[in-house]
Amino acid sequence: LKAVCSPDSRLIAVADLGCEIPAPGGGHFWSFCATVFESRSGREAFRILDAPAHAAPAHRIIDAAFSPDGARLATLGQGDSRDDDGEYEVRIIDCQTHEIQGAFRRSPFPQGSLFGSVAFCADGRRIALALNGKVHSPFVSTVEVCEADTGATDFVLDDVRESAVTHNGRLLAAVHKSDGIQLWETTAGRQVATLKATPNGELISGITFSADDRRLAVAG
């Protein structure tokens, strides 16, 4: 499960939450979805299903993120799981109307075993996608910053072991195979700094920004 709060803390989105969906002709099938709750009351506000109610489940939602203004929700889903070469699917949902404003797909590594994450950038018009495929151990990602509405690519970082986006969406941190950490401006698409976080070259296993975005925590 993955839970994220809207910037105003009014809504909580839970990705990959299992639920039973009525099936045609009676009965139910098990589906994965992103469910959005009101944080104060705990009531369900709306639900984003991984497949239409009339169809068998086609993919599962593996991550979700709110835009900086809380008006939109981005979901990252695993495409048709009946094939080993399933695709990632990104959807942009209006939190007021609950309608899908945009959707596009990305092909993963051919080995399947999909993992990934999604985050909005500072302007709310772009999103950062970390798309993983189980190539070797540990996982290697392709990080892409693209237009949220159309999926048009702005820039791509290859061979990324770990990545994180600041809470304000302004900076993207990426750990490459060399174990150096690159900082990128998400709106301009330019590298602004390179950090050496492990003095003895230890493998970095995780990174995350502090709540105020002033510090970067590194796990080795």
C-alpha positions as CSV (number, residue, x, y, z in Angstrom):
1,L,0.0,0.0,0.0
2,K,1.0,3.6,-0.6
3,A,-0.7,6.5,1.2
4,V,-0.3,10.2,0.3
5,C,-1.8,13.4,1.7
6,S,-3.0,16.4,-0.4
7,P,-1.0,19.6,0.3
8,D,-3.8,20.9,2.5
9,S,-4.1,17.6,4.3
10,R,-7.8,17.5,3.4
11,L,-7.6,14.3,1.4
12,I,-5.6,11.0,1.7
13,A,-5.1,8.8,-1.4
14,V,-4.3,5.1,-0.8
15,A,-2.9,3.3,-3.9
16,D,-3.2,-0.5,-4.5
17,L,-6.1,-0.9,-2.1
18,G,-8.0,-4.1,-2.9
19,C,-11.7,-4.0,-3.4
20,E,-14.5,-6.2,-4.7
21,I,-16.2,-4.9,-7.9
22,P,-19.6,-6.3,-9.2
23,A,-19.2,-8.5,-12.2
24,P,-21.6,-8.7,-15.2
25,G,-24.2,-11.4,-14.6
26,G,-23.6,-11.5,-10.8
27,G,-20.8,-12.1,-8.5
28,H,-17.7,-10.0,-8.0
29,F,-14.1,-9.8,-9.1
30,W,-11.1,-8.6,-7.0
31,S,-9.6,-5.4,-8.2
32,F,-6.9,-2.9,-7.2
33,C,-7.6,0.8,-7.1
34,A,-6.7,4.1,-5.6
35,T,-9.2,5.2,-3.0
36,V,-9.3,8.9,-1.8
37,F,-10.6,9.5,1.7
38,E,-11.6,12.7,3.6
39,S,-9.0,12.9,6.3
40,R,-11.2,14.5,9.0
41,S,-14.2,12.1,8.6
42,G,-12.5,9.1,7.1
43,R,-15.3,8.9,4.5
44,E,-14.5,7.7,1.0
45,A,-14.5,10.7,-1.3
46,F,-14.0,8.8,-4.6
47,R,-12.3,5.8,-6.1
48,I,-10.1,5.3,-9.2
49,L,-10.6,1.7,-10.4
50,D,-7.9,-0.2,-12.3
51,A,-10.4,-1.3,-14.9
52,P,-14.0,-0.5,-16.0
53,A,-16.7,-2.3,-13.9
54,H,-17.7,-4.3,-17.0
55,A,-14.2,-5.7,-17.7
56,A,-11.8,-8.0,-15.9
57,P,-9.0,-6.2,-14.1
58,A,-6.4,-5.0,-16.6
59,H,-3.8,-3.5,-14.3
60,R,-3.2,-2.4,-10.7
61,I,-2.4,1.0,-9.4
62,I,1.0,1.1,-7.7
63,D,1.5,4.8,-6.8
64,A,-0.4,8.1,-6.6
65,A,0.5,11.8,-6.0
66,F,-1.4,15.0,-5.6
67,S,-0.6,18.2,-7.6
68,P,0.9,21.1,-5.5
69,D,-2.5,22.8,-5.4
70,G,-4.3,19.6,-4.5
71,A,-6.6,20.0,-7.5
72,R,-5.4,16.9,-9.4
73,L,-4.3,13.3,-8.6
74,A,-1.8,11.4,-10.7
75,T,-1.9,7.6,-10.6
76,L,0.7,5.2,-11.9
77,G,-0.7,1.8,-12.8
78,Q,0.6,-1.5,-14.1
79,G,-0.7,-2.3,-17.5
80,D,-2.2,-5.5,-18.8
81,S,-0.9,-8.1,-16.3
82,R,-1.8,-11.1,-18.6
83,D,1.4,-10.4,-20.6
84,D,4.9,-10.5,-19.2
85,D,5.6,-7.3,-21.1
86,G,2.9,-5.2,-19.5
87,E,2.9,-1.4,-19.7
88,Y,2.8,1.4,-17.2
89,E,-0.3,3.6,-17.4
90,V,-0.5,7.1,-16.0
91,R,-3.8,8.9,-15.3
92,I,-4.5,12.4,-14.3
93,I,-7.7,12.8,-12.3
94,D,-9.6,16.0,-11.4
95,C,-10.3,15.8,-7.6
96,Q,-13.5,17.9,-7.9
97,T,-15.2,16.2,-10.8
98,H,-13.4,12.8,-10.4
99,E,-13.0,12.7,-14.2
100,I,-9.8,11.5,-16.0
101,Q,-8.2,14.6,-17.6
102,G,-5.4,12.7,-19.3
103,A,-3.9,9.2,-19.7
104,F,-0.9,7.8,-21.4
105,R,1.3,4.7,-21.3
106,R,4.9,3.8,-21.1
107,S,6.6,0.5,-21.9
108,P,8.7,-1.0,-19.1
109,F,11.7,-3.3,-19.3
110,P,10.7,-6.5,-21.1
111,Q,11.3,-8.7,-18.0
112,G,8.1,-7.4,-16.3
113,S,8.1,-7.3,-12.5
114,L,6.9,-3.7,-12.5
115,F,7.6,-1.2,-9.8
116,G,7.5,2.6,-10.0
117,S,6.6,5.9,-8.6
118,V,5.0,9.2,-9.7
119,A,5.4,12.8,-8.3
120,F,4.2,16.2,-9.5
121,C,6.8,18.9,-10.3
122,A,6.6,22.4,-9.0
123,D,4.5,24.0,-11.7
124,G,1.8,21.2,-11.5
125,R,2.1,20.8,-15.3
126,R,4.8,18.2,-15.2
127,I,5.2,14.9,-13.5
128,A,8.3,12.8,-12.6
129,L,8.1,9.1,-13.3
130,A,10.5,6.5,-11.9
131,L,9.9,3.4,-14.0
132,N,11.6,0.3,-12.8
133,G,12.2,-3.1,-14.3
134,K,13.9,-6.1,-12.7
135,V,17.0,-6.2,-14.8
136,H,19.6,-7.0,-12.3
137,S,19.9,-6.6,-8.5
138,P,19.4,-4.0,-7.3
139,F,16.7,-2.4,-9.5
140,V,17.7,0.2,-12.0
141,S,15.2,2.9,-13.0
142,T,14.6,5.3,-15.9
143,V,13.4,8.6,-14.5
144,E,11.4,10.7,-16.9
145,V,10.0,14.2,-16.4
146,C,7.0,14.7,-18.8
147,E,3.9,16.8,-19.4
148,A,1.1,15.7,-17.1
149,D,-1.7,16.2,-19.7
150,T,-0.1,14.8,-22.8
151,G,2.8,12.6,-21.6
152,A,5.2,14.5,-23.9
153,T,8.7,13.9,-22.6
154,D,10.8,16.9,-21.3
155,F,13.9,15.0,-20.2
156,V,15.0,11.5,-19.2
157,L,17.7,10.2,-16.8
158,D,18.9,6.6,-17.3
159,D,20.5,4.1,-15.0
160,V,19.1,5.6,-11.8
161,R,19.2,3.5,-8.7
162,E,17.2,5.7,-6.4
163,S,15.3,9.0,-6.9
164,A,13.3,11.5,-4.9
165,V,11.4,14.7,-5.6
166,T,11.1,17.6,-3.1
167,H,7.7,18.2,-1.6
168,N,7.4,21.5,-3.5
169,G,8.3,19.6,-6.7
170,R,11.2,22.0,-7.6
171,L,14.1,19.6,-7.3
172,L,14.7,16.0,-8.4
173,A,17.5,13.9,-6.8
174,A,18.8,10.9,-8.7
175,V,21.4,8.3,-7.6
176,H,23.3,6.8,-10.5
177,K,25.5,3.7,-10.6
178,S,28.5,5.8,-9.6
179,D,26.7,6.4,-6.3
180,G,26.9,10.1,-6.9
181,I,23.7,12.1,-6.3
182,Q,22.6,14.6,-9.0
183,L,20.2,17.4,-8.3
184,W,18.0,18.6,-11.2
185,E,15.6,21.5,-11.6
186,T,12.3,19.9,-12.7
187,T,11.0,22.9,-14.6
188,A,14.2,23.9,-16.4
189,G,15.5,20.3,-16.9
190,R,19.0,21.2,-15.9
191,Q,21.4,19.7,-13.4
192,V,22.3,22.2,-10.6
193,A,24.5,20.1,-8.3
194,T,26.3,16.8,-7.8
195,L,26.6,15.4,-4.2
196,K,28.9,12.7,-2.8
197,A,27.0,11.3,0.1
198,T,29.0,8.2,1.0
199,P,32.7,8.9,1.6
200,N,33.8,5.3,1.1
201,G,31.7,4.6,-2.0
202,E,29.0,2.5,-0.2
203,L,25.9,1.6,-2.2
204,I,23.1,4.0,-1.6
205,S,19.8,2.1,-0.9
206,G,17.4,5.0,-0.4
207,I,17.0,8.8,-0.4
208,T,14.3,11.2,0.8
209,F,13.9,14.9,1.3
210,S,13.0,16.5,4.7
211,A,9.6,18.1,5.1
212,D,11.0,21.6,4.5
213,D,13.0,20.4,1.5
214,R,16.2,21.8,2.9
215,R,17.9,18.4,3.6
216,L,18.4,15.1,1.9
217,A,18.6,11.9,3.9
218,V,20.6,9.1,2.5
219,A,20.6,5.4,3.5
220,G,23.6,3.3,2.6
